[in-house]
């Protein structure tokens, strides 16, 4: 694979960052300094090092995106731009897909991967992985009574009911909401059932990992190994991920 693609995947770098790292002379392959991102290397057969330490090669790709408005969380859509179209070539991987969904009119933190097992652990109800959203409403309904209703779980209609959720008021029409499941349009429906419509929904955190504030809307980068571990930290049931998904090369 190309050296710049390996660095992007293993070190969580953008193409520009990988280029600067290579130019610095800090990257070696079998002891030889590599300065070209286009050079092909075999991370399974060669010793790749950055600043003298072994590069951690991943068999799978794990990305985080700041999803902008108007883009759909899908691998293909005949009418709208998809999140995959925002992934730069150096981070793209065969079989890449969004892990969970944010609807077309929602923004913020979205994970992408080509690892089905990873996606299952992120999305499985038994993982109890919290998802945190900043919400703006069209009416000032947020008060202590609504906090209590969210804590009990909200009837969503049709016999469906949410699990208990955490509602933290920021203003009468703004709040931070933490949910622990993945019901279709759950946060919007919870407020709809209480007399207000969500005008902005921005996901700020998944598990123990907040969205990188340096990521502008539409930007995407690789997750580091430390971030993968933080992602899986539920604070209650332990860590649903571990560090054994990489190998030194």
FIKOLZA-1660 file (N, C-alpha, C; in steps of 0.1 Angstrom, whole numbers, plus 5000, padded with zeros to 4 digits):
% residues 249
   i   px   py   pz ch aa at
   1 5008 4988 5000  A  X  N
   1 5000 5000 5000  A  X CA
   1 5009 5013 5000  A  X  C
   2 5003 5024 4996  A  X  N
   2 5011 5036 4996  A  X CA
   2 5014 5040 5010  A  X  C
   3 5026 5046 5012  A  X  N
   3 5031 5050 5025  A  X CA
   3 5022 5061 5031  A  X  C
   4 5017 5070 5023  A  X  N
   4 5008 5081 5029  A  X CA
   4 4995 5075 5033  A  X  C
   5 4990 5065 5026  A  X  N
   5 4977 5059 5031  A  X CA
   5 4979 5051 5043  A  X  C
   6 4991 5044 5045  A  X  N
   6 4994 5037 5057  A  X CA
   6 4995 5046 5069  A  X  C
   7 5002 5058 5067  A  X  N
   7 5003 5067 5078  A  X CA
   7 4990 5073 5081  A  X  C
   8 4981 5076 5071  A  X  N
   8 4968 5082 5074  A  X CA
   8 4960 5072 5083  A  X  C
   9 4960 5059 5079  A  X  N
   9 4952 5049 5086  A  X CA
   9 4958 5046 5100  A  X  C
  10 4971 5045 5101  A  X  N
  10 4978 5041 5113  A  X CA
  10 4980 5052 5123  A  X  C
  11 4982 5064 5118  A  X  N
  11 4985 5075 5127  A  X CA
  11 4974 5086 5128  A  X  C
  12 4963 5084 5121  A  X  N
  12 4952 5093 5122  A  X CA
  12 4956 5107 5116  A  X  C
  13 4963 5106 5104  A  X  N
  13 4968 5119 5098  A  X CA
  13 4960 5122 5085  A  X  C
  14 4959 5135 5082  A  X  N
  14 4954 5139 5069  A  X CA
  14 4966 5137 5059  A  X  C
  15 4962 5138 5046  A  X  N
  15 4972 5137 5036  A  X CA
  15 4983 5148 5038  A  X  C
  16 4979 5160 5041  A  X  N
  16 4989 5171 5043  A  X CA
  16 4998 5168 5055  A  X  C
  17 4992 5163 5065  A  X  N
  17 5000 5159 5077  A  X CA
  17 5010 5148 5074  A  X  C
  18 5006 5138 5067  A  X  N
  18 5014 5127 5063  A  X CA
  18 5026 5132 5054  A  X  C
  19 5023 5141 5045  A  X  N
  19 5033 5147 5036  A  X CA
  19 5044 5154 5044  A  X  C
  20 5039 5162 5054  A  X  N
  20 5049 5169 5063  A  X CA
  20 5057 5160 5071  A  X  C
  21 5051 5149 5076  A  X  N
  21 5058 5139 5084  A  X CA
  21 5069 5132 5076  A  X  C
  22 5065 5129 5063  A  X  N
  22 5075 5122 5054  A  X CA
  22 5086 5132 5051  A  X  C
  23 5083 5144 5048  A  X  N
  23 5094 5154 5045  A  X CA
  23 5103 5156 5056  A  X  C
  24 5099 5154 5069  A  X  N
  24 5107 5156 5080  A  X CA
  24 5118 5146 5082  A  X  C
  25 5117 5135 5075  A  X  N
  25 5126 5124 5076  A  X CA
  25 5124 5114 5087  A  X  C
  26 5112 5116 5094  A  X  N
  26 5109 5108 5106  A  X CA
  26 5104 5094 5103  A  X  C
  27 5101 5091 5090  A  X  N
  27 5095 5078 5086  A  X CA
  27 5105 5069 5080  A  X  C
  28 5106 5057 5084  A  X  N
  28 5116 5047 5079  A  X CA
  28 5109 5034 5075  A  X  C
  29 5114 5027 5065  A  X  N
  29 5110 5014 5062  A  X CA
  29 5122 5005 5061  A  X  C
  30 5123 4995 5071  A  X  N
  30 5134 4987 5072  A  X CA
  30 5147 4995 5074  A  X  C
  31 5146 5006 5082  A  X  N
  31 5157 5014 5085  A  X CA
  31 5161 5025 5075  A  X  C
  32 5154 5025 5064  A  X  N
  32 5157 5035 5053  A  X CA
  32 5146 5046 5053  A  X  C
  33 5151 5058 5053  A  X  N
  33 5142 5070 5054  A  X CA
  33 5133 5070 5041  A  X  C
  34 5120 5072 5043  A  X  N
  34 5111 5073 5032  A  X CA
  34 5105 5087 5032  A  X  C
  35 5106 5094 5020  A  X  N
  35 5101 5108 5020  A  X CA
  35 5089 5109 5010  A  X  C
  36 5087 5099 5002  A  X  N
  36 5076 5099 4992  A  X CA
  36 5064 5092 4997  A  X  C
  37 5052 5099 4997  A  X  N
  37 5040 5092 5001  A  X CA
  37 5035 5082 4991  A  X  C
  38 5040 5083 4978  A  X  N
  38 5036 5073 4968  A  X CA
  38 5043 5060 4968  A  X  C
  39 5054 5060 4977  A  X  N
  39 5062 5047 4977  A  X CA
  39 5053 5036 4983  A  X  C
  40 5054 5024 4977  A  X  N
  40 5046 5013 4981  A  X CA
  40 5054 5005 4992  A  X  C
  41 5047 5002 5002  A  X  N
  41 5053 4994 5013  A  X CA
  41 5043 4983 5017  A  X  C
  42 5049 4973 5023  A  X  N
  42 5041 4961 5028  A  X CA
  42 5042 4961 5043  A  X  C
  43 5032 4966 5050  A  X  N
  43 5033 4967 5065  A  X CA
  43 5033 4953 5072  A  X  C
  44 5030 4942 5064  A  X  N
  44 5030 4929 5070  A  X CA
  44 5045 4924 5070  A  X  C
  45 5052 4928 5060  A  X  N
  45 5066 4922 5058  A  X CA
  45 5077 4932 5061  A  X  C
  46 5074 4945 5062  A  X  N
  46 5085 4955 5065  A  X CA
  46 5083 4961 5079  A  X  C
  47 5094 4966 5084  A  X  N
  47 5094 4973 5097  A  X CA
  47 5092 4988 5093  A  X  C
  48 5080 4994 5096  A  X  N
  48 5077 5008 5094  A  X CA
  48 5077 5015 5107  A  X  C
  49 5085 5026 5108  A  X  N
  49 5087 5033 5120  A  X CA
  49 5085 5048 5118  A  X  C
  50 5080 5055 5128  A  X  N
  50 5078 5069 5128  A  X CA
  50 5086 5074 5141  A  X  C
  51 5096 5082 5138  A  X  N
  51 5104 5087 5150  A  X CA
  51 5110 5076 5158  A  X  C
  52 5113 5065 5152  A  X  N
  52 5119 5053 5159  A  X CA
  52 5109 5043 5165  A  X  C
  53 5096 5047 5166  A  X  N
  53 5086 5038 5172  A  X CA
  53 5079 5030 5161  A  X  C
  54 5075 5018 5163  A  X  N
  54 5068 5010 5153  A  X CA
  54 5054 5016 5150  A  X  C
  55 5051 5016 5137  A  X  N
  55 5037 5020 5133  A  X CA
  55 5028 5009 5136  A  X  C
  56 5016 5012 5141  A  X  N
  56 5005 5003 5144  A  X CA
  56 4996 5001 5131  A  X  C
  57 4997 4990 5125  A  X  N
  57 4989 4988 5113  A  X CA
  57 4976 4981 5116  A  X  C
  58 4965 4987 5110  A  X  N
  58 4952 4981 5112  A  X CA
  58 4947 4974 5100  A  X  C
  59 4941 4963 5102  A  X  N
  59 4935 4955 5091  A  X CA
  59 4922 4962 5087  A  X  C
  60 4916 4970 5095  A  X  N
  60 4904 4977 5092  A  X CA
  60 4905 4992 5094  A  X  C
  61 4896 4999 5088  A  X  N
  61 4896 5014 5089  A  X CA
  61 4885 5019 5098  A  X  C
  62 4889 5029 5106  A  X  N
  62 4880 5035 5116  A  X CA
  62 4881 5050 5115  A  X  C
  63 4870 5057 5111  A  X  N
  63 4871 5071 5108  A  X CA
  63 4860 5078 5116  A  X  C
  64 4862 5091 5119  A  X  N
  64 4852 5100 5125  A  X CA
  64 4850 5111 5115  A  X  C
  65 4838 5115 5114  A  X  N
  65 4834 5126 5105  A  X CA
  65 4826 5136 5113  A  X  C
  66 4827 5149 5109  A  X  N
  66 4818 5159 5113  A  X CA
  66 4808 5161 5102  A  X  C
  67 4796 5154 5103  A  X  N
  67 4787 5154 5092  A  X CA
  67 4780 5167 5090  A  X  C
  68 4780 5172 5078  A  X  N
  68 4773 5185 5076  A  X CA
  68 4758 5183 5072  A  X  C
  69 4750 5193 5072  A  X  N
  69 4737 5193 5068  A  X CA
  69 4736 5189 5053  A  X  C
  70 4725 5182 5049  A  X  N
  70 4722 5179 5035  A  X CA
  70 4729 5167 5030  A  X  C
  71 4737 5160 5038  A  X  N
  71 4744 5148 5033  A  X CA
  71 4738 5136 5040  A  X  C
  72 4735 5125 5033  A  X  N
  72 4729 5114 5039  A  X CA
  72 4739 5103 5043  A  X  C
  73 4735 5097 5054  A  X  N
  73 4744 5086 5060  A  X CA
  73 4741 5073 5053  A  X  C
  74 4746 5072 5041  A  X  N
  74 4744 5060 5033  A  X CA
  74 4756 5058 5024  A  X  C
  75 4757 5045 5019  A  X  N
  75 4768 5042 5009  A  X CA
  75 4764 5047 4995  A  X  C
  76 4751 5048 4992  A  X  N
  76 4747 5052 4979  A  X CA
  76 4733 5059 4980  A  X  C
  77 4731 5069 4972  A  X  N
  77 4718 5076 4972  A  X CA
  77 4716 5082 4958  A  X  C
  78 4705 5080 4951  A  X  N
  78 4703 5085 4938  A  X CA
  78 4701 5100 4937  A  X  C
  79 4697 5106 4948  A  X  N
  79 4693 5120 4948  A  X CA
  79 4702 5129 4956  A  X  C
  80 4708 5124 4967  A  X  N
  80 4716 5132 4976  A  X CA
  80 4731 5128 4977  A  X  C
  81 4739 5137 4981  A  X  N
  81 4753 5134 4983  A  X CA
  81 4754 5126 4996  A  X  C
  82 4763 5116 4995  A  X  N
  82 4764 5107 5007  A  X CA
  82 4777 5110 5015  A  X  C
  83 4778 5105 5027  A  X  N
  83 4789 5107 5035  A  X CA
  83 4802 5101 5029  A  X  C
  84 4800 5090 5022  A  X  N
  84 4812 5084 5015  A  X CA
  84 4819 5093 5005  A  X  C
  85 4811 5102 4999  A  X  N
  85 4817 5112 4989  A  X CA
  85 4825 5122 4996  A  X  C
  86 4825 5123 5009  A  X  N
  86 4833 5133 5016  A  X CA
  86 4846 5127 5021  A  X  C
  87 4847 5114 5020  A  X  N
  87 4860 5107 5025  A  X CA
  87 4871 5109 5015  A  X  C
  88 4882 5115 5019  A  X  N
  88 4893 5117 5010  A  X CA
  88 4899 5103 5005  A  X  C
  89 4905 5103 4993  A  X  N
  89 4910 5090 4988  A  X CA
  89 4920 5083 4997  A  X  C
  90 4928 5090 5004  A  X  N
  90 4938 5084 5013  A  X CA
  90 4932 5077 5025  A  X  C
  91 4920 5080 5028  A  X  N
  91 4913 5073 5039  A  X CA
  91 4902 5063 5035  A  X  C
  92 4899 5063 5022  A  X  N
  92 4889 5054 5017  A  X CA
  92 4893 5039 5018  A  X  C
  93 4884 5031 5020  A  X  N
  93 4887 5016 5021  A  X CA
  93 4875 5009 5014  A  X  C
  94 4878 4997 5009  A  X  N
  94 4868 4989 5003  A  X CA
  94 4858 4985 5013  A  X  C
  95 4845 4986 5011  A  X  N
  95 4835 4982 5020  A  X CA
  95 4832 4992 5031  A  X  C
  96 4837 5004 5030  A  X  N
  96 4835 5014 5040  A  X CA
  96 4820 5018 5041  A  X  C
  97 4815 5019 5053  A  X  N
  97 4801 5023 5055  A  X CA
  97 4799 5031 5068  A  X  C
  98 4788 5039 5069  A  X  N
  98 4785 5046 5081  A  X CA
  98 4781 5037 5092  A  X  C
  99 4786 5039 5104  A  X  N
  99 4783 5031 5116  A  X CA
  99 4771 5038 5123  A  X  C
 100 4759 5034 5121  A  X  N
 100 4748 5041 5126  A  X CA
 100 4744 5052 5116  A  X  C
 101 4735 5060 5120  A  X  N
 101 4730 5070 5110  A  X CA
 101 4728 5084 5117  A  X  C
 102 4729 5094 5109  A  X  N
 102 4724 5107 5112  A  X CA
 102 4716 5111 5100  A  X  C
 103 4703 5116 5102  A  X  N
 103 4695 5118 5091  A  X CA
 103 4700 5131 5083  A  X  C
 104 4695 5133 5072  A  X  N
 104 4700 5143 5062  A  X CA
 104 4700 5157 5069  A  X  C
 105 4691 5159 5078  A  X  N
 105 4690 5173 5084  A  X CA
 105 4697 5173 5098  A  X  C
 106 4704 5163 5102  A  X  N
 106 4712 5163 5114  A  X CA
 106 4727 5164 5111  A  X  C
 107 4734 5169 5121  A  X  N
 107 4748 5172 5120  A  X CA
 107 4756 5165 5131  A  X  C
 108 4770 5166 5129  A  X  N
 108 4778 5162 5140  A  X CA
 108 4785 5149 5138  A  X  C
 109 4788 5142 5149  A  X  N
 109 4797 5131 5149  A  X CA
 109 4791 5118 5143  A  X  C
 110 4799 5113 5133  A  X  N
 110 4795 5101 5126  A  X CA
 110 4807 5092 5125  A  X  C
 111 4806 5079 5128  A  X  N
 111 4817 5070 5126  A  X CA
 111 4815 5062 5113  A  X  C
 112 4826 5059 5106  A  X  N
 112 4826 5051 5094  A  X CA
 112 4837 5040 5096  A  X  C
 113 4834 5028 5090  A  X  N
 113 4843 5017 5091  A  X CA
 113 4841 5007 5081  A  X  C
 114 4850 4998 5079  A  X  N
 114 4848 4986 5071  A  X CA
 114 4847 4973 5079  A  X  C
 115 4846 4975 5092  A  X  N
 115 4846 4964 5102  A  X CA
 115 4832 4962 5108  A  X  C
 116 4826 4951 5103  A  X  N
 116 4812 4948 5107  A  X CA
 116 4811 4945 5122  A  X  C
 117 4821 4938 5128  A  X  N
 117 4821 4935 5142  A  X CA
 117 4822 4948 5150  A  X  C
 118 4830 4957 5146  A  X  N
 118 4831 4970 5153  A  X CA
 118 4817 4977 5153  A  X  C
 119 4811 4977 5141  A  X  N
 119 4798 4984 5140  A  X CA
 119 4788 4977 5149  A  X  C
 120 4788 4964 5150  A  X  N
 120 4778 4957 5158  A  X CA
 120 4780 4961 5173  A  X  C
 121 4793 4962 5177  A  X  N
 121 4795 4966 5191  A  X CA
 121 4791 4980 5194  A  X  C
 122 4793 4989 5185  A  X  N
 122 4789 5003 5187  A  X CA
 122 4774 5004 5188  A  X  C
 123 4767 4996 5179  A  X  N
 123 4752 4998 5178  A  X CA
 123 4744 4988 5187  A  X  C
 124 4750 4977 5191  A  X  N
 124 4743 4967 5199  A  X CA
 124 4736 4973 5212  A  X  C
 125 4724 4971 5214  A  X  N
 125 4717 4977 5226  A  X CA
 125 4724 4972 5239  A  X  C
 126 4730 4960 5239  A  X  N
 126 4736 4956 5252  A  X CA
 126 4749 4963 5255  A  X  C
 127 4754 4970 5245  A  X  N
 127 4766 4978 5248  A  X CA
 127 4763 4990 5256  A  X  C
 128 4751 4995 5256  A  X  N
 128 4747 5007 5263  A  X CA
 128 4756 5019 5260  A  X  C
 129 4760 5020 5248  A  X  N
 129 4769 5031 5244  A  X CA
 129 4761 5044 5243  A  X  C
 130 4764 5054 5251  A  X  N
 130 4756 5066 5250  A  X CA
 130 4759 5074 5238  A  X  C
 131 4749 5081 5233  A  X  N
 131 4750 5090 5222  A  X CA
 131 4745 5104 5227  A  X  C
 132 4753 5114 5225  A  X  N
 132 4750 5127 5231  A  X CA
 132 4747 5137 5220  A  X  C
 133 4736 5145 5222  A  X  N
 133 4732 5155 5211  A  X CA
 133 4730 5168 5218  A  X  C
 134 4733 5179 5210  A  X  N
 134 4729 5192 5213  A  X CA
 134 4717 5195 5205  A  X  C
 135 4706 5200 5211  A  X  N
 135 4693 5201 5205  A  X CA
 135 4688 5216 5206  A  X  C
 136 4683 5221 5195  A  X  N
 136 4676 5234 5195  A  X CA
 136 4661 5231 5191  A  X  C
 137 4652 5238 5198  A  X  N
 137 4637 5235 5196  A  X CA
 137 4631 5248 5191  A  X  C
 138 4619 5246 5185  A  X  N
 138 4611 5257 5180  A  X CA
 138 4602 5263 5191  A  X  C
 139 4603 5258 5204  A  X  N
 139 4594 5263 5214  A  X CA
 139 4602 5261 5228  A  X  C
 140 4600 5271 5237  A  X  N
 140 4607 5270 5250  A  X CA
 140 4600 5261 5260  A  X  C
 141 4601 5248 5259  A  X  N
 141 4594 5238 5267  A  X CA
 141 4603 5232 5277  A  X  C
 142 4616 5234 5277  A  X  N
 142 4625 5227 5285  A  X CA
 142 4625 5232 5300  A  X  C
 143 4621 5223 5309  A  X  N
 143 4620 5226 5323  A  X CA
 143 4623 5214 5331  A  X  C
 144 4622 5215 5344  A  X  N
 144 4625 5203 5353  A  X CA
 144 4614 5192 5351  A  X  C
 145 4602 5195 5347  A  X  N
 145 4592 5185 5345  A  X CA
 145 4596 5177 5333  A  X  C
 146 4601 5183 5322  A  X  N
 146 4605 5176 5310  A  X CA
 146 4617 5167 5313  A  X  C
 147 4626 5173 5321  A  X  N
 147 4638 5165 5325  A  X CA
 147 4633 5152 5332  A  X  C
 148 4623 5153 5341  A  X  N
 148 4618 5141 5347  A  X CA
 148 4611 5131 5338  A  X  C
 149 4604 5136 5328  A  X  N
 149 4597 5128 5318  A  X CA
 149 4608 5120 5310  A  X  C
 150 4618 5127 5306  A  X  N
 150 4629 5120 5298  A  X CA
 150 4636 5109 5306  A  X  C
 151 4637 5112 5319  A  X  N
 151 4644 5102 5328  A  X CA
 151 4636 5090 5330  A  X  C
 152 4622 5091 5328  A  X  N
 152 4614 5079 5329  A  X CA
 152 4612 5072 5316  A  X  C
 153 4616 5078 5305  A  X  N
 153 4614 5072 5292  A  X CA
 153 4602 5078 5286  A  X  C
 154 4601 5081 5273  A  X  N
 154 4591 5088 5266  A  X CA
 154 4583 5079 5257  A  X  C
 155 4570 5079 5257  A  X  N
 155 4561 5072 5248  A  X CA
 155 4563 5078 5234  A  X  C
 156 4566 5070 5224  A  X  N
 156 4569 5075 5211  A  X CA
 156 4557 5072 5201  A  X  C
 157 4547 5067 5206  A  X  N
 157 4535 5063 5198  A  X CA
 157 4536 5049 5192  A  X  C
 158 4524 5044 5189  A  X  N
 158 4524 5031 5183  A  X CA
 158 4529 5020 5193  A  X  C
 159 4528 5022 5206  A  X  N
 159 4532 5013 5215  A  X CA
 159 4547 5012 5218  A  X  C
 160 4554 5021 5211  A  X  N
 160 4569 5022 5213  A  X CA
 160 4572 5032 5224  A  X  C
 161 4582 5029 5232  A  X  N
 161 4587 5037 5243  A  X CA
 161 4602 5037 5244  A  X  C
 162 4607 5049 5246  A  X  N
 162 4622 5050 5247  A  X CA
 162 4626 5045 5261  A  X  C
 163 4639 5042 5262  A  X  N
 163 4645 5039 5275  A  X CA
 163 4647 5053 5282  A  X  C
 164 4650 5053 5295  A  X  N
 164 4653 5065 5302  A  X CA
 164 4665 5072 5295  A  X  C
 165 4663 5086 5294  A  X  N
 165 4673 5094 5287  A  X CA
 165 4677 5105 5296  A  X  C
 166 4688 5112 5294  A  X  N
 166 4693 5123 5302  A  X CA
 166 4691 5136 5295  A  X  C
 167 4683 5145 5301  A  X  N
 167 4681 5158 5295  A  X CA
 167 4687 5169 5303  A  X  C
 168 4697 5176 5298  A  X  N
 168 4704 5187 5305  A  X CA
 168 4700 5200 5299  A  X  C
 169 4692 5208 5306  A  X  N
 169 4688 5221 5300  A  X CA
 169 4700 5230 5298  A  X  C
 170 4700 5237 5286  A  X  N
 170 4709 5247 5283  A  X CA
 170 4703 5261 5283  A  X  C
 171 4690 5261 5279  A  X  N
 171 4681 5272 5278  A  X CA
 171 4667 5267 5276  A  X  C
 172 4657 5275 5277  A  X  N
 172 4643 5270 5276  A  X CA
 172 4640 5263 5262  A  X  C
 173 4648 5266 5252  A  X  N
 173 4647 5260 5239  A  X CA
 173 4659 5252 5234  A  X  C
 174 4669 5250 5244  A  X  N
 174 4681 5243 5240  A  X CA
 174 4685 5233 5251  A  X  C
 175 4690 5221 5247  A  X  N
 175 4694 5211 5257  A  X CA
 175 4704 5202 5251  A  X  C
 176 4710 5195 5261  A  X  N
 176 4719 5184 5257  A  X CA
 176 4712 5171 5261  A  X  C
 177 4711 5161 5252  A  X  N
 177 4703 5149 5254  A  X CA
 177 4712 5137 5252  A  X  C
 178 4712 5128 5262  A  X  N
 178 4719 5115 5261  A  X CA
 178 4710 5104 5260  A  X  C
 179 4711 5096 5250  A  X  N
 179 4703 5084 5248  A  X CA
 179 4712 5072 5247  A  X  C
 180 4706 5060 5250  A  X  N
 180 4714 5048 5251  A  X CA
 180 4709 5037 5242  A  X  C
 181 4702 5041 5231  A  X  N
 181 4696 5031 5222  A  X CA
 181 4696 5038 5208  A  X  C
 182 4691 5031 5198  A  X  N
 182 4691 5036 5184  A  X CA
 182 4678 5036 5178  A  X  C
 183 4667 5040 5184  A  X  N
 183 4654 5040 5178  A  X CA
 183 4653 5051 5167  A  X  C
 184 4646 5048 5156  A  X  N
 184 4645 5056 5145  A  X CA
 184 4640 5070 5149  A  X  C
 185 4648 5081 5145  A  X  N
 185 4645 5095 5148  A  X CA
 185 4641 5097 5163  A  X  C
 186 4648 5090 5172  A  X  N
 186 4644 5089 5186  A  X CA
 186 4643 5103 5192  A  X  C
 187 4654 5111 5191  A  X  N
 187 4654 5124 5198  A  X CA
 187 4644 5133 5193  A  X  C
 188 4642 5134 5180  A  X  N
 188 4632 5142 5174  A  X CA
 188 4618 5138 5179  A  X  C
 189 4615 5125 5179  A  X  N
 189 4602 5120 5183  A  X CA
 189 4600 5122 5198  A  X  C
 190 4610 5122 5206  A  X  N
 190 4608 5124 5221  A  X CA
 190 4603 5139 5223  A  X  C
 191 4609 5148 5216  A  X  N
 191 4604 5162 5217  A  X CA
 191 4591 5164 5210  A  X  C
 192 4589 5158 5199  A  X  N
 192 4576 5159 5192  A  X CA
 192 4564 5155 5202  A  X  C
 193 4566 5144 5209  A  X  N
 193 4556 5139 5218  A  X CA
 193 4554 5149 5230  A  X  C
 194 4563 5158 5232  A  X  N
 194 4562 5168 5243  A  X CA
 194 4559 5182 5238  A  X  C
 195 4555 5183 5225  A  X  N
 195 4550 5196 5220  A  X CA
 195 4560 5206 5214  A  X  C
 196 4571 5201 5209  A  X  N
 196 4581 5210 5202  A  X CA
 196 4588 5202 5192  A  X  C
 197 4592 5209 5181  A  X  N
 197 4600 5203 5171  A  X CA
 197 4614 5207 5171  A  X  C
 198 4623 5197 5168  A  X  N
 198 4637 5200 5168  A  X CA
 198 4641 5207 5156  A  X  C
 199 4647 5219 5157  A  X  N
 199 4652 5227 5146  A  X CA
 199 4666 5225 5143  A  X  C
 200 4674 5220 5152  A  X  N
 200 4688 5216 5150  A  X CA
 200 4692 5205 5159  A  X  C
 201 4698 5194 5153  A  X  N
 201 4702 5183 5161  A  X CA
 201 4717 5180 5157  A  X  C
 202 4725 5181 5167  A  X  N
 202 4740 5180 5165  A  X CA
 202 4745 5170 5174  A  X  C
 203 4751 5159 5169  A  X  N
 203 4757 5149 5178  A  X CA
 203 4771 5153 5182  A  X  C
 204 4773 5153 5195  A  X  N
 204 4786 5158 5200  A  X CA
 204 4795 5147 5206  A  X  C
 205 4789 5135 5209  A  X  N
 205 4797 5125 5215  A  X CA
 205 4791 5111 5213  A  X  C
 206 4799 5101 5212  A  X  N
 206 4795 5087 5211  A  X CA
 206 4804 5079 5221  A  X  C
 207 4798 5072 5230  A  X  N
 207 4805 5065 5241  A  X CA
 207 4813 5075 5249  A  X  C
 208 4825 5072 5251  A  X  N
 208 4834 5082 5259  A  X CA
 208 4842 5091 5251  A  X  C
 209 4838 5092 5238  A  X  N
 209 4846 5100 5229  A  X CA
 209 4838 5112 5223  A  X  C
 210 4842 5124 5226  A  X  N
 210 4836 5136 5221  A  X CA
 210 4841 5139 5207  A  X  C
 211 4833 5146 5199  A  X  N
 211 4837 5150 5186  A  X CA
 211 4849 5160 5187  A  X  C
 212 4859 5157 5178  A  X  N
 212 4870 5166 5178  A  X CA
 212 4866 5180 5174  A  X  C
 213 4868 5190 5182  A  X  N
 213 4864 5204 5178  A  X CA
 213 4872 5209 5167  A  X  C
 214 4883 5203 5163  A  X  N
 214 4891 5208 5152  A  X CA
 214 4885 5203 5138  A  X  C
 215 4876 5194 5139  A  X  N
 215 4870 5189 5126  A  X CA
 215 4859 5198 5122  A  X  C
 216 4861 5204 5110  A  X  N
 216 4851 5213 5104  A  X CA
 216 4840 5205 5098  A  X  C
 217 4828 5210 5096  A  X  N
 217 4818 5203 5089  A  X CA
 217 4823 5197 5075  A  X  C
 218 4821 5184 5074  A  X  N
 218 4825 5177 5061  A  X CA
 218 4839 5171 5062  A  X  C
 219 4846 5174 5073  A  X  N
 219 4860 5169 5074  A  X CA
 219 4859 5155 5081  A  X  C
 220 4869 5147 5078  A  X  N
 220 4869 5133 5083  A  X CA
 220 4884 5129 5085  A  X  C
 221 4886 5121 5096  A  X  N
 221 4900 5117 5098  A  X CA
 221 4899 5103 5105  A  X  C
 222 4911 5096 5105  A  X  N
 222 4912 5083 5112  A  X CA
 222 4912 5085 5127  A  X  C
 223 4906 5075 5134  A  X  N
 223 4906 5074 5148  A  X CA
 223 4919 5068 5153  A  X  C
 224 4925 5073 5163  A  X  N
 224 4937 5067 5169  A  X CA
 224 4933 5055 5178  A  X  C
 225 4943 5047 5182  A  X  N
 225 4940 5036 5191  A  X CA
 225 4934 5041 5204  A  X  C
 226 4940 5052 5209  A  X  N
 226 4935 5057 5222  A  X CA
 226 4920 5062 5221  A  X  C
 227 4917 5068 5209  A  X  N
 227 4903 5072 5207  A  X CA
 227 4894 5060 5206  A  X  C
 228 4898 5050 5200  A  X  N
 228 4889 5038 5199  A  X CA
 228 4886 5032 5213  A  X  C
 229 4896 5033 5222  A  X  N
 229 4894 5028 5236  A  X CA
 229 4884 5038 5243  A  X  C
 230 4886 5051 5241  A  X  N
 230 4877 5061 5247  A  X CA
 230 4863 5059 5242  A  X  C
 231 4862 5056 5229  A  X  N
 231 4849 5054 5223  A  X CA
 231 4841 5043 5230  A  X  C
 232 4848 5032 5234  A  X  N
 232 4841 5021 5240  A  X CA
 232 4839 5022 5254  A  X  C
 233 4843 5033 5261  A  X  N
 233 4841 5034 5275  A  X CA
 233 4827 5039 5278  A  X  C
 234 4819 5031 5284  A  X  N
 234 4806 5034 5288  A  X CA
 234 4805 5041 5301  A  X  C
 235 4815 5039 5310  A  X  N
 235 4814 5044 5323  A  X CA
 235 4807 5035 5333  A  X  C
 236 4799 5025 5328  A  X  N
 236 4791 5017 5336  A  X CA
 236 4794 5002 5334  A  X  C
 237 4794 4998 5322  A  X  N
 237 4795 4983 5319  A  X CA
 237 4809 4980 5314  A  X  C
 238 4819 4989 5316  A  X  N
 238 4832 4987 5312  A  X CA
 238 4835 4992 5297  A  X  C
 239 4845 4987 5291  A  X  N
 239 4849 4991 5278  A  X CA
 239 4845 4980 5268  A  X  C
 240 4837 4984 5258  A  X  N
 240 4832 4974 5248  A  X CA
 240 4842 4972 5237  A  X  C
 241 4853 4979 5237  A  X  N
 241 4864 4977 5228  A  X CA
 241 4877 4974 5235  A  X  C
 242 4887 4969 5228  A  X  N
 242 4900 4968 5234  A  X CA
 242 4911 4971 5224  A  X  C
 243 4923 4970 5229  A  X  N
 243 4934 4975 5220  A  X CA
 243 4939 4964 5211  A  X  C
 244 4933 4952 5211  A  X  N
 244 4938 4941 5203  A  X CA
 244 4933 4940 5189  A  X  C
 245 4931 4952 5183  A  X  N
 245 4927 4952 5169  A  X CA
 245 4938 4957 5160  A  X  C
 246 4950 4959 5165  A  X  N
 246 4961 4964 5157  A  X CA
 246 4973 4955 5160  A  X  C
 247 4983 4956 5151  A  X  N
 247 4995 4949 5153  A  X CA
 247 5007 4958 5150  A  X  C
 248 5018 4956 5157  A  X  N
 248 5030 4964 5153  A  X CA
 248 5036 4958 5141  A  X  C
 249 5042 4966 5133  A  X  N
 249 5049 4962 5121  A  X CA
 249 5063 4966 5121  A  X  C
% end
